[in-house]
Amino acid sequence: MMHNTNTCAPLESGTAHSLPCVKAVIGTVRELTEIMGREVELLRAMKVREFGQMQERKNTLVESYEKLAGDLKSSPAFAESIDPRLKDELRDVTERMHSVMEQNARAIQAAQSVNQRIANAIVEAVQGSPAHHRYSPEGAMTANTAAPPVSVQVDQVS
C-alpha cells in the first residue's frame, strides 16, 4: 500500500490542501504501523531476513511522517482548524503507531538476545568439544588437544 508522502507546506487555516495533508499524515502513519506490526510478527517467528527486506520502505515512511508532522506542527492556526473527527482519527492512528513501535522495539531486543544466546552456546559447545583425533606423519592416530577454530556469524537486526 502506497500513500501520498508529499509535503504540506505552507499550511494556512482553510486552505484547499489542508485536508489532503492531514489525510497524507494519517495514511503514512497507518502504513508505517502496518509495516512495524509485520516486523513484530517476523521477529517473533525469527524470520530476520524478511524483516530486513522492509527496512527501505519503513525508512521512507519515517522520513515522510517526520516531514508531514513537522509541516502540521509548524502551523498552529491550521492545527486548530482541523475538523474534530479528523483530529481524533489522527490522534488514534498516532497512538496506535506508538504502541506498535514499543512492541517492535521489544521484539527487536528479544531477537537480538536470542541470537546472542545462540552464538554463545555454539561457541561454548565448540570450545568444550572433546579432543579431535588425527593421524601422525607415521600413520598413528593421535589426539589433538588444541581447540578447533571457531567461526560464528549471526544475523544482525538493527
DSSP file with accessible surface (Angstrom, degrees, kcal/mol):
  #  RESIDUE AA STRUCTURE BP1 BP2  ACC     N-H-->O    O-->H-N    N-H-->O    O-->H-N    TCO  KAPPA ALPHA  PHI   PSI    X-CA   Y-CA   Z-CA
    1    1 A M              0   0  126      0, 0.0     2,-0.4     0, 0.0     0, 0.0   0.000 360.0 360.0 360.0 126.9    0.0    0.0    0.0
    2    2 A M        -     0   0  143     29,-0.0     2,-0.3     3,-0.0    26,-0.1  -0.941 360.0-169.1-116.4 134.2    1.5    3.3   -1.0
    3    3 A H        -     0   0   58     -2,-0.4     2,-0.3    24,-0.0    21,-0.1  -0.823  37.8 -85.1-117.1 162.2    0.3    6.7    0.3
    4    4 A N        +     0   0   83     -2,-0.3    24,-0.2     1,-0.1    23,-0.1  -0.459  41.9 178.3 -64.4 124.2    0.9   10.2   -0.6
    5    5 A T        +     0   0   46     -2,-0.3    -1,-0.1    22,-0.1    62,-0.1  -0.030  32.3 129.2-120.4  29.3    4.1   11.3    1.1
    6    6 A N        -     0   0  108      1,-0.1     2,-0.1    61,-0.0    18,-0.0  -0.309  62.5 -97.2 -77.2 169.0    4.4   14.8   -0.2
    7    7 A T        -     0   0   81      1,-0.1    -1,-0.1     2,-0.1    61,-0.1  -0.354  18.1-146.9 -83.1 168.4    5.0   17.8    2.0
    8    8 A a        +     0   0    5     59,-0.2    -1,-0.1    -2,-0.1    13,-0.1   0.038  37.3 171.2-121.5  19.6    2.2   20.1    3.2
    9    9 A A        +     0   0   57      1,-0.2    -2,-0.1     2,-0.1    63,-0.0  -0.613  52.9  25.9 -89.5 152.6    4.0   23.4    3.3
   10   10 A P  S    S-     0   0   98      0, 0.0     2,-0.4     0, 0.0    -1,-0.2   0.688  77.5-171.0 -82.1 144.0    2.9   26.1    3.7
   11   11 A L        +     0   0   12     60,-0.2     2,-0.3    -2,-0.0    67,-0.2  -0.789   8.1 172.9 -99.0 138.2   -0.2   25.4    5.7
   12   12 A E    >   -     0   0  120     -2,-0.4     3,-1.9    65,-0.1     6,-0.1  -0.987  43.6 -87.4-138.4 150.4   -2.8   28.0    6.5
   13   13 A S  T 3  S+     0   0   72     -2,-0.3    65,-0.1     1,-0.3    66,-0.1  -0.300 111.1   9.8 -57.2 129.6   -6.2   27.6    8.1
   14   14 A G  T 3  S+     0   0   69      1,-0.2    -1,-0.3    64,-0.1     2,-0.1   0.512  87.5 147.1  82.9   4.1   -8.9   26.9    5.5
   15   15 A T    X   -     0   0   33     -3,-1.9     3,-1.3     1,-0.1     4,-0.5  -0.396  57.6-118.8 -74.0 156.0   -6.6   26.2    2.5
   16   16 A A  T 3  S+     0   0  100      1,-0.3     3,-0.3     2,-0.1    -1,-0.1   0.781 110.8  52.3 -65.9 -28.6   -7.7   23.7   -0.1
   17   17 A H  T 3> S+     0   0   75      1,-0.2     4,-1.7     2,-0.1    -1,-0.3   0.481  84.8  87.5 -91.3   3.0   -4.7   21.4    0.5
   18   18 A S  H <> S+     0   0   20     -3,-1.3     4,-2.1     2,-0.2     5,-0.2   0.924  87.5  49.2 -68.6 -42.4   -5.1   21.2    4.3
   19   19 A L  H  > S+     0   0   89     -4,-0.5     4,-2.6    -3,-0.3     5,-0.2   0.953 111.4  48.5 -63.8 -48.2   -7.4   18.2    4.2
   20   20 A P  H  > S+     0   0   67      0, 0.0     4,-2.3     0, 0.0    -1,-0.2   0.871 109.5  55.5 -58.9 -32.9   -5.2   16.2    1.8
   21   21 A a  H  X S+     0   0    5     -4,-1.7     4,-2.1     2,-0.2    -2,-0.2   0.948 109.0  44.6 -64.5 -47.1   -2.3   17.0    4.1
   22   22 A V  H  X S+     0   0    1     -4,-2.1     4,-2.6     1,-0.2    -1,-0.2   0.925 114.1  50.2 -63.7 -41.7   -3.9   15.6    7.2
   23   23 A K  H  X S+     0   0  123     -4,-2.6     4,-2.8     1,-0.2    -1,-0.2   0.866 107.6  54.4 -65.5 -33.4   -5.1   12.5    5.2
   24   24 A A  H  X S+     0   0    8     -4,-2.3     4,-2.5    -5,-0.2    -1,-0.2   0.911 109.0  48.1 -64.9 -40.9   -1.5   12.1    3.9
   25   25 A V  H  X S+     0   0    3     -4,-2.1     4,-2.8     2,-0.2     5,-0.2   0.949 112.9  48.0 -63.0 -47.6   -0.2   12.0    7.5
   26   26 A I  H  X S+     0   0    4     -4,-2.6     4,-2.6     1,-0.2    -2,-0.2   0.934 113.2  47.6 -60.5 -45.2   -2.9    9.5    8.5
   27   27 A G  H  X S+     0   0    6     -4,-2.8     4,-2.4     2,-0.2    -1,-0.2   0.908 112.6  48.9 -62.9 -41.3   -2.2    7.3    5.5
   28   28 A T  H  X S+     0   0    0     -4,-2.5     4,-2.6   -24,-0.2    -2,-0.2   0.928 112.1  48.5 -64.4 -44.4    1.6    7.4    6.2
   29   29 A V  H  X S+     0   0    0     -4,-2.8     4,-2.7     1,-0.2    -2,-0.2   0.914 111.1  50.9 -63.5 -42.6    1.1    6.6    9.9
   30   30 A R  H  X S+     0   0  109     -4,-2.6     4,-2.4    -5,-0.2    -1,-0.2   0.931 112.6  45.1 -61.4 -46.4   -1.2    3.7    9.0
   31   31 A E  H  X S+     0   0   11     -4,-2.4     4,-2.4     2,-0.2    -2,-0.2   0.923 113.2  50.3 -65.6 -41.0    1.2    2.2    6.5
   32   32 A L  H  X S+     0   0    6     -4,-2.6     4,-2.6     1,-0.2     5,-0.2   0.925 110.8  50.0 -61.6 -41.4    4.1    2.6    8.9
   33   33 A T  H  X S+     0   0   13     -4,-2.7     4,-2.5     1,-0.2    -1,-0.2   0.908 109.4  51.7 -64.0 -41.1    2.1    1.0   11.7
   34   34 A E  H  X S+     0   0  101     -4,-2.4     4,-2.3     2,-0.2    -1,-0.2   0.923 110.7  48.0 -60.9 -45.2    1.3   -2.0    9.3
   35   35 A I  H  X S+     0   0   21     -4,-2.4     4,-2.4     2,-0.2    -2,-0.2   0.938 112.6  47.6 -63.2 -45.7    5.0   -2.4    8.5
   36   36 A M  H  X S+     0   0    9     -4,-2.6     4,-2.1     1,-0.2    -1,-0.2   0.895 110.7  52.4 -65.8 -35.5    6.1   -2.3   12.1
   37   37 A G  H  X S+     0   0   18     -4,-2.5     4,-2.0     2,-0.2    -1,-0.2   0.916 110.0  48.6 -63.4 -41.9    3.3   -4.8   13.1
   38   38 A R  H  X S+     0   0  104     -4,-2.3     4,-2.6     1,-0.2    -2,-0.2   0.893 108.1  55.0 -64.6 -38.6    4.5   -7.2   10.3
   39   39 A E  H  X S+     0   0    0     -4,-2.4     4,-2.9     2,-0.2     5,-0.2   0.910 105.1  53.0 -60.8 -41.1    8.1   -6.8   11.6
   40   40 A V  H  X S+     0   0    4     -4,-2.1     4,-2.5     1,-0.2    -1,-0.2   0.938 110.0  48.3 -59.6 -45.4    7.0   -7.8   15.1
   41   41 A E  H  X S+     0   0  114     -4,-2.0     4,-1.5     1,-0.2    -2,-0.2   0.919 113.4  47.1 -59.9 -45.7    5.4  -11.0   13.6
   42   42 A L  H  <>S+     0   0    4     -4,-2.6     5,-3.1     1,-0.2    -2,-0.2   0.895 112.0  49.6 -65.2 -40.6    8.5  -11.8   11.6
   43   43 A L  H ><5S+     0   0    3     -4,-2.9     3,-1.4     1,-0.2    -1,-0.2   0.903 108.7  52.0 -66.4 -40.6   10.8  -11.2   14.6
   44   44 A R  H 3<5S+     0   0  171     -4,-2.5    -1,-0.2     1,-0.3    -2,-0.2   0.828 112.5  46.3 -64.0 -30.7    8.7  -13.4   16.8
   45   45 A A  T 3<5S-     0   0   56     -4,-1.5    -1,-0.3    -5,-0.2    -2,-0.2   0.381 114.6-122.3 -88.1   1.7    9.0  -16.1   14.1
   46   46 A M  T < 5 +     0   0   76     -3,-1.4     2,-1.0     1,-0.2    -3,-0.2   0.836  63.7 145.1  58.0  38.3   12.8  -15.4   13.9
   47   47 A K     >< +     0   0  103     -5,-3.1     4,-1.5     1,-0.2     3,-0.2  -0.577  13.0 160.3-100.5  68.7   12.5  -14.6   10.2
   48   48 A V  H  >  +     0   0   15     -2,-1.0     4,-2.0     1,-0.2    -1,-0.2   0.847  64.5  58.5 -65.3 -36.4   15.1  -11.9   10.3
   49   49 A R  H  > S+     0   0  180      1,-0.2     4,-1.1    -3,-0.2    -1,-0.2   0.918 106.9  47.5 -62.8 -43.0   15.9  -11.9    6.6
   50   50 A E  H  > S+     0   0   74     -3,-0.2     4,-0.6     1,-0.2     3,-0.3   0.867 107.6  58.1 -64.5 -35.6   12.3  -11.0    5.7
   51   51 A F  H >< S+     0   0    5     -4,-1.5     3,-1.4     1,-0.2     4,-0.3   0.934 103.4  52.4 -57.6 -45.6   12.4   -8.3    8.4
   52   52 A G  H >< S+     0   0   38     -4,-2.0     3,-1.3     1,-0.3     4,-0.4   0.793  96.7  67.4 -64.8 -28.1   15.4   -6.6    6.7
   53   53 A Q  H 3< S+     0   0  154     -4,-1.1     4,-0.3    -3,-0.3    -1,-0.3   0.724  98.7  52.3 -66.8 -20.2   13.6   -6.5    3.3
   54   54 A M  T <X S+     0   0   38     -3,-1.4     4,-2.3    -4,-0.6    -1,-0.3   0.518  82.9  92.0 -92.3  -5.7   11.1   -4.0    4.7
   55   55 A Q  H <> S+     0   0   39     -3,-1.3     4,-2.9    -4,-0.3     5,-0.2   0.867  80.6  53.9 -62.7 -38.9   13.6   -1.5    6.0
   56   56 A E  H  > S+     0   0  160     -4,-0.4     4,-2.1    -3,-0.2    -1,-0.2   0.948 112.8  42.8 -62.8 -47.0   13.9    0.7    2.9
   57   57 A R  H  > S+     0   0   54     -4,-0.3     4,-2.5     1,-0.2    -1,-0.2   0.908 114.1  52.4 -65.4 -40.0   10.1    1.3    2.8
   58   58 A K  H  X S+     0   0   29     -4,-2.3     4,-2.5     1,-0.2    -2,-0.2   0.934 109.1  49.2 -61.5 -45.1   10.0    1.8    6.5
   59   59 A N  H  X S+     0   0   83     -4,-2.9     4,-2.4     1,-0.2    -1,-0.2   0.903 110.4  51.2 -62.4 -39.7   12.8    4.4    6.4
   60   60 A T  H  X S+     0   0   53     -4,-2.1     4,-2.4    -5,-0.2    -1,-0.2   0.925 111.5  47.4 -62.5 -43.6   11.0    6.3    3.6
   61   61 A L  H  X S+     0   0    0     -4,-2.5     4,-3.1     2,-0.2    -2,-0.2   0.890 109.6  52.7 -65.9 -40.0    7.8    6.3    5.6
   62   62 A V  H  X S+     0   0   44     -4,-2.5     4,-2.7     2,-0.2     5,-0.2   0.941 110.8  47.6 -61.7 -45.3    9.5    7.5    8.7
   63   63 A E  H  X S+     0   0  132     -4,-2.4     4,-2.2     2,-0.2    -2,-0.2   0.922 113.9  47.3 -61.1 -43.8   11.1   10.4    6.8
   64   64 A S  H  X S+     0   0   15     -4,-2.4     4,-3.1     2,-0.2     5,-0.3   0.921 111.8  50.3 -63.3 -44.6    7.8   11.3    5.2
   65   65 A Y  H  X S+     0   0   44     -4,-3.1     4,-3.2     1,-0.2     5,-0.3   0.928 110.1  49.8 -60.0 -46.5    6.0   11.1    8.5
   66   66 A E  H  X S+     0   0  126     -4,-2.7     4,-2.1    -5,-0.2    -1,-0.2   0.913 114.6  45.0 -60.0 -41.9    8.6   13.4   10.2
   67   67 A K  H  X S+     0   0   98     -4,-2.2     4,-2.4    -5,-0.2    -2,-0.2   0.945 116.2  44.8 -67.1 -48.7    8.3   15.9    7.4
   68   68 A L  H  X S+     0   0    1     -4,-3.1     4,-2.2     2,-0.2    -2,-0.2   0.923 114.8  48.1 -63.2 -44.4    4.5   15.9    7.2
   69   69 A A  H  X S+     0   0   13     -4,-3.2     4,-2.6    -5,-0.3    -1,-0.2   0.900 111.0  51.9 -64.2 -39.0    4.1   16.0   11.0
   70   70 A G  H  X S+     0   0   34     -4,-2.1     4,-1.7    -5,-0.3    -1,-0.2   0.905 108.2  51.6 -62.8 -40.9    6.6   18.9   11.1
   71   71 A D  H  < S+     0   0   11     -4,-2.4     4,-0.3     2,-0.2   -60,-0.2   0.913 111.5  47.2 -61.5 -42.5    4.6   20.8    8.5
   72   72 A L  H >< S+     0   0   16     -4,-2.2     3,-1.2     1,-0.2     7,-0.3   0.916 112.6  48.6 -65.6 -43.1    1.4   20.3   10.6
   73   73 A K  H 3< S+     0   0  163     -4,-2.6    -1,-0.2     1,-0.2    -2,-0.2   0.763 100.1  67.2 -68.6 -24.4    3.1   21.4   13.8
   74   74 A S  T 3< S+     0   0   87     -4,-1.7    -1,-0.2     1,-0.2    -2,-0.2   0.612  98.7  54.6 -74.3  -9.1    4.5   24.5   12.1
   75   75 A S    <>  +     0   0   15     -3,-1.2     4,-2.3    -4,-0.3     3,-0.4  -0.735  58.9 175.0-126.3  84.9    1.1   26.0   11.7
   76   76 A P  H  > S+     0   0   92      0, 0.0     4,-2.1     0, 0.0     5,-0.2   0.876  83.1  56.2 -57.9 -35.4   -0.8   26.2   15.0
   77   77 A A  H  > S+     0   0   64      1,-0.2     4,-1.0     2,-0.2   -65,-0.1   0.907 108.2  47.9 -64.3 -39.6   -3.7   28.0   13.3
   78   78 A F  H >> S+     0   0    3     -3,-0.4     3,-0.8     1,-0.2     4,-0.7   0.939 108.7  53.5 -64.9 -46.1   -4.1   25.2   10.9
   79   79 A A  H >< S+     0   0   31     -4,-2.3     3,-0.8    -7,-0.3    -2,-0.2   0.883 108.2  50.9 -58.3 -37.7   -3.9   22.5   13.6
   80   80 A E  H 3< S+     0   0  149     -4,-2.1    -1,-0.3     1,-0.2    -2,-0.2   0.760 107.4  54.5 -70.4 -24.2   -6.7   24.4   15.5
   81   81 A S  H << S+     0   0   50     -4,-1.0    -1,-0.2    -3,-0.8    -2,-0.2   0.510  78.6 117.8 -90.7  -3.4   -8.9   24.4   12.3
   82   82 A I  S << S-     0   0   20     -3,-0.8     5,-0.1    -4,-0.7   -69,-0.0  -0.411  79.8 -99.1 -66.8 137.3   -8.8   20.7   11.6
   83   83 A D     >  -     0   0   69      1,-0.1     4,-2.7    -2,-0.1     3,-0.3  -0.285  31.6-124.9 -53.2 133.0  -12.2   19.0   11.8
   84   84 A P  H  > S+     0   0   89      0, 0.0     4,-2.5     0, 0.0     5,-0.2   0.848 109.5  52.6 -55.5 -36.3  -12.6   17.4   15.2
   85   85 A R  H  > S+     0   0  191      2,-0.2     4,-2.2     1,-0.2     5,-0.1   0.912 111.5  46.0 -66.9 -39.6  -13.3   13.9   13.7
   86   86 A L  H  > S+     0   0   17     -3,-0.3     4,-2.7     2,-0.2    -1,-0.2   0.897 111.6  52.0 -68.5 -38.1  -10.2   14.1   11.5
   87   87 A K  H  X S+     0   0   74     -4,-2.7     4,-2.6     2,-0.2    -2,-0.2   0.914 109.7  49.6 -63.1 -41.6   -8.2   15.3   14.5
   88   88 A D  H  X S+     0   0   67     -4,-2.5     4,-2.8    -5,-0.2    -2,-0.2   0.911 110.8  49.8 -63.2 -41.8   -9.5   12.3   16.5
   89   89 A E  H  X S+     0   0   65     -4,-2.2     4,-2.7     2,-0.2     5,-0.3   0.928 110.9  49.5 -63.3 -42.0   -8.6    9.9   13.7
   90   90 A L  H  X S+     0   0   28     -4,-2.7     4,-2.0     1,-0.2    -2,-0.2   0.931 112.7  47.2 -62.2 -44.5   -5.1   11.4   13.5
   91   91 A R  H  X S+     0   0  115     -4,-2.6     4,-2.7     1,-0.2     5,-0.2   0.936 112.5  50.4 -63.3 -43.7   -4.7   11.1   17.3
   92   92 A D  H  X S+     0   0   84     -4,-2.8     4,-2.3     1,-0.2    -2,-0.2   0.926 112.1  44.8 -62.6 -47.2   -5.9    7.5   17.2
   93   93 A V  H  X S+     0   0   15     -4,-2.7     4,-2.3     1,-0.2    -1,-0.2   0.873 114.0  50.9 -67.6 -33.1   -3.6    6.3   14.4
   94   94 A T  H  X S+     0   0   28     -4,-2.0     4,-2.4    -5,-0.3    -2,-0.2   0.917 110.2  48.5 -69.6 -41.6   -0.7    8.1   16.0
   95   95 A E  H  X S+     0   0  111     -4,-2.7     4,-2.1     2,-0.2    -2,-0.2   0.911 112.0  50.0 -63.4 -40.7   -1.4    6.4   19.4
   96   96 A R  H  X S+     0   0  132     -4,-2.3     4,-2.5    -5,-0.2     5,-0.2   0.917 109.2  52.1 -62.6 -42.3   -1.6    3.0   17.6
   97   97 A M  H  X S+     0   0    3     -4,-2.3     4,-2.7     1,-0.2    -2,-0.2   0.928 108.8  49.7 -61.0 -43.5    1.7    3.7   15.9
   98   98 A H  H  X S+     0   0   83     -4,-2.4     4,-1.9     2,-0.2    -1,-0.2   0.897 110.3  51.1 -64.8 -37.2    3.4    4.5   19.2
   99   99 A S  H  X S+     0   0   49     -4,-2.1     4,-2.0     2,-0.2    -1,-0.2   0.935 112.4  45.3 -63.7 -45.5    2.0    1.3   20.7
  100  100 A V  H  X S+     0   0    0     -4,-2.5     4,-3.0     1,-0.2    -2,-0.2   0.872 108.2  58.6 -67.5 -34.3    3.3   -0.8   17.8
  101  101 A M  H  X S+     0   0   79     -4,-2.7     4,-2.6    -5,-0.2    -1,-0.2   0.908 106.3  48.5 -59.7 -41.1    6.6    1.0   17.9
  102  102 A E  H  X S+     0   0  116     -4,-1.9     4,-2.2     2,-0.2    -2,-0.2   0.922 112.5  47.4 -66.0 -43.0    7.0   -0.2   21.5
  103  103 A Q  H  X S+     0   0   51     -4,-2.0     4,-2.5     2,-0.2    -2,-0.2   0.908 112.1  51.7 -61.5 -41.8    6.1   -3.8   20.6
  104  104 A N  H  X S+     0   0    8     -4,-3.0     4,-2.5     2,-0.2    -2,-0.2   0.926 109.0  49.1 -61.0 -47.0    8.6   -3.5   17.7
  105  105 A A  H  X S+     0   0   56     -4,-2.6     4,-2.4     1,-0.2    -1,-0.2   0.913 112.3  48.3 -62.1 -41.9   11.4   -2.3   19.9
  106  106 A R  H  X S+     0   0  137     -4,-2.2     4,-2.6     1,-0.2    -1,-0.2   0.903 111.5  50.1 -65.3 -40.4   10.8   -5.2   22.4
  107  107 A A  H  X S+     0   0   10     -4,-2.5     4,-2.5     2,-0.2    -2,-0.2   0.901 110.8  49.2 -65.5 -40.7   10.7   -7.7   19.6
  108  108 A I  H  X S+     0   0   25     -4,-2.5     4,-2.5     2,-0.2    -2,-0.2   0.941 112.2  48.3 -62.2 -46.4   14.0   -6.4   18.1
  109  109 A Q  H  X S+     0   0  135     -4,-2.4     4,-2.3     1,-0.2    -2,-0.2   0.918 112.3  49.0 -61.7 -41.7   15.6   -6.6   21.6
  110  110 A A  H  X S+     0   0   55     -4,-2.6     4,-2.6     2,-0.2    -1,-0.2   0.918 110.8  50.1 -65.2 -42.5   14.3  -10.1   22.1
  111  111 A A  H  X S+     0   0    2     -4,-2.5     4,-2.7     2,-0.2    -1,-0.2   0.910 111.0  49.3 -63.0 -41.4   15.6  -11.3   18.7
  112  112 A Q  H  X S+     0   0   82     -4,-2.5     4,-2.3     2,-0.2    -1,-0.2   0.916 111.3  49.9 -63.6 -40.6   19.0   -9.8   19.4
  113  113 A S  H  X S+     0   0   52     -4,-2.3     4,-2.5     2,-0.2    -2,-0.2   0.922 111.5  47.8 -64.4 -43.8   19.1  -11.5   22.8
  114  114 A V  H  X S+     0   0   43     -4,-2.6     4,-2.6     1,-0.2     5,-0.2   0.936 111.7  50.4 -62.9 -46.3   18.1  -14.9   21.3
  115  115 A N  H  X S+     0   0   25     -4,-2.7     4,-2.5     1,-0.2    -1,-0.2   0.901 111.1  49.1 -59.0 -40.8   20.7  -14.5   18.6
  116  116 A Q  H  X S+     0   0  111     -4,-2.3     4,-2.7     2,-0.2    -1,-0.2   0.924 110.9  49.2 -66.4 -42.4   23.4  -13.7   21.1
  117  117 A R  H  X S+     0   0  150     -4,-2.5     4,-2.5     2,-0.2    -2,-0.2   0.900 111.8  49.4 -63.6 -40.4   22.5  -16.7   23.3
  118  118 A I  H  X S+     0   0   86     -4,-2.6     4,-2.5     2,-0.2    -2,-0.2   0.941 111.9  48.1 -63.1 -46.1   22.6  -19.0   20.3
  119  119 A A  H  X S+     0   0    9     -4,-2.5     4,-2.5     1,-0.2    -2,-0.2   0.927 112.6  48.7 -60.9 -44.0   26.0  -17.7   19.3
  120  120 A N  H  X S+     0   0   71     -4,-2.7     4,-2.7     1,-0.2    -1,-0.2   0.910 111.1  50.3 -62.4 -41.4   27.3  -18.0   22.8
  121  121 A A  H  X S+     0   0   53     -4,-2.5     4,-2.6     2,-0.2    -1,-0.2   0.903 110.7  49.5 -65.1 -39.8   26.0  -21.6   23.1
  122  122 A I  H  X S+     0   0   78     -4,-2.5     4,-2.6     2,-0.2     5,-0.2   0.945 112.4  46.9 -63.7 -47.5   27.6  -22.5   19.7
  123  123 A V  H  X S+     0   0   42     -4,-2.5     4,-2.8     1,-0.2     5,-0.2   0.938 113.9  47.9 -61.5 -44.4   31.0  -21.1   20.8
  124  124 A E  H  X S+     0   0  136     -4,-2.7     4,-1.9     1,-0.2    -1,-0.2   0.907 112.3  49.5 -63.8 -40.5   30.8  -22.8   24.2
  125  125 A A  H  < S+     0   0   67     -4,-2.6     4,-0.3    -5,-0.2    -1,-0.2   0.920 113.8  44.7 -65.5 -42.4   29.9  -26.2   22.6
  126  126 A V  H >< S+     0   0   48     -4,-2.6     3,-1.0     1,-0.2    -2,-0.2   0.926 115.1  47.3 -68.5 -43.0   32.7  -26.0   20.0
  127  127 A Q  H 3< S+     0   0  120     -4,-2.8    -1,-0.2     1,-0.2    -2,-0.2   0.825 114.6  47.6 -69.5 -26.8   35.3  -24.9   22.6
  128  128 A G  T 3< S+     0   0   66     -4,-1.9    -1,-0.2    -5,-0.2    -2,-0.2   0.378  84.3 121.1 -95.8   6.5   34.2  -27.6   25.0
  129  129 A S  S <  S-     0   0   43     -3,-1.0     3,-0.1    -4,-0.3    -3,-0.1  -0.319  71.3 -96.0 -69.9 153.3   34.1  -30.5   22.5
  130  130 A P        -     0   0  109      0, 0.0    -1,-0.1     0, 0.0    -2,-0.0  -0.141  56.3 -70.8 -65.2 166.4   36.4  -33.5   23.2
  131  131 A A        -     0   0   45      1,-0.1     2,-0.4    16,-0.1    14,-0.2  -0.198  49.9-126.6 -57.8 142.9   39.8  -33.8   21.6
  132  132 A H  E     -A  144   0A  89     12,-1.5    12,-3.9    14,-0.3     2,-0.3  -0.760  19.6-132.7 -92.7 140.4   39.8  -34.4   17.9
  133  133 A H  E     +A  143   0A 127     -2,-0.4     2,-0.3    10,-0.2    10,-0.2  -0.677  30.2 167.2 -93.8 147.1   41.8  -37.4   16.6
  134  134 A R  E     -A  142   0A 142      8,-2.8     8,-3.8    -2,-0.3     2,-0.4  -0.934  35.7 -98.7-147.5 171.9   44.2  -37.1   13.7
  135  135 A Y  E     -A  141   0A 160     -2,-0.3     6,-0.2     6,-0.2     5,-0.1  -0.769  30.9-134.3 -98.2 140.1   46.9  -39.2   12.1
  136  136 A S    >   -     0   0   22      4,-3.3     3,-2.4    -2,-0.4    -1,-0.0  -0.377  36.2 -97.1 -80.2 167.8   50.5  -38.5   12.7
  137  137 A P  T 3  S+     0   0  129      0, 0.0    -1,-0.1     0, 0.0    -2,-0.0   0.800 128.4  55.6 -57.3 -23.3   53.0  -38.4    9.9
  138  138 A E  T 3  S-     0   0  163      2,-0.1     3,-0.1     1,-0.0    -3,-0.0   0.486 123.1-106.3 -87.4  -3.5   53.8  -42.0   10.7
  139  139 A G  S <  S+     0   0   49     -3,-2.4     2,-0.2     1,-0.3    -1,-0.0   0.463  75.6 134.4  95.3   1.9   50.2  -43.0   10.3
  140  140 A A        -     0   0   55      1,-0.1    -4,-3.3    -5,-0.1     2,-0.4  -0.604  60.0-114.2 -85.8 145.8   49.4  -43.5   14.0
  141  141 A M  E     +A  135   0A 114     -2,-0.2     2,-0.3    -6,-0.2    -6,-0.2  -0.626  41.1 177.4 -79.3 132.3   46.2  -42.0   15.4
  142  142 A T  E     -A  134   0A  51     -8,-3.8    -8,-2.8    -2,-0.4     2,-0.5  -0.913  30.6-111.8-131.6 159.5   46.8  -39.2   17.9
  143  143 A A  E     -A  133   0A  55     -2,-0.3     2,-0.7   -10,-0.2   -10,-0.2  -0.767  20.5-149.6 -91.6 132.5   44.7  -36.8   19.9
  144  144 A N  E     -A  132   0A  55    -12,-3.9   -12,-1.5    -2,-0.5    -2,-0.0  -0.901  13.8-177.2-100.9 110.7   44.7  -33.2   19.0
  145  145 A T        +     0   0  130     -2,-0.7     2,-0.2   -14,-0.2    -1,-0.1   0.584  49.5 105.6 -88.6  -7.5   44.1  -31.2   22.2
  146  146 A A  S    S-     0   0   60    -14,-0.1   -14,-0.3     1,-0.1    -2,-0.1  -0.515  80.1-112.7 -72.2 136.3   44.1  -27.8   20.5
  147  147 A A        -     0   0   70     -2,-0.2   -20,-0.1     1,-0.1     3,-0.1  -0.462  33.0-113.6 -68.3 138.5   40.6  -26.4   20.2
  148  148 A P        -     0   0   41      0, 0.0    -1,-0.1     0, 0.0     2,-0.0  -0.334  42.4 -87.4 -68.0 156.3   39.5  -26.1   16.6
  149  149 A P        -     0   0  130      0, 0.0     2,-0.5     0, 0.0     0, 0.0  -0.353  42.4-141.6 -63.8 147.5   39.0  -22.6   15.2
  150  150 A V        +     0   0   54     -3,-0.1     2,-0.4     2,-0.0   -27,-0.1  -0.954  21.0 177.3-116.8 128.7   35.5  -21.2   15.8
  151  151 A S        +     0   0  122     -2,-0.5     2,-0.4     2,-0.0     0, 0.0  -0.982   6.3 174.4-131.4 120.2   33.7  -19.1   13.3
  152  152 A V        -     0   0   52     -2,-0.4     2,-0.4     2,-0.0    -2,-0.0  -0.991  11.0-170.0-129.8 133.3   30.2  -17.8   14.0
  153  153 A Q        -     0   0  177     -2,-0.4     2,-0.4     2,-0.0    -2,-0.0  -0.991   6.5-172.5-122.8 129.6   28.0  -15.5   12.0
  154  154 A V        -     0   0   47     -2,-0.4     2,-0.1   -36,-0.0    -2,-0.0  -0.970  29.7-113.0-122.4 132.0   24.8  -14.1   13.5
  155  155 A D        -     0   0   56     -2,-0.4     2,-0.4     1,-0.1   -40,-0.1  -0.413  34.1-133.3 -60.8 137.9   22.3  -12.1   11.5
  156  156 A Q        -     0   0  163     -2,-0.1     2,-0.5   -41,-0.0    -1,-0.1  -0.753  17.3-166.2 -96.1 137.1   22.2   -8.5   12.8
  157  157 A V              0   0    4     -2,-0.4   -45,-0.0   -49,-0.1  -109,-0.0  -0.989 360.0 360.0-120.5 119.8   18.9   -6.8   13.5
  158  158 A S              0   0  124     -2,-0.5    -2,-0.0   -46,-0.0   -50,-0.0  -0.859 360.0 360.0-127.6 360.0   19.1   -3.0   14.0
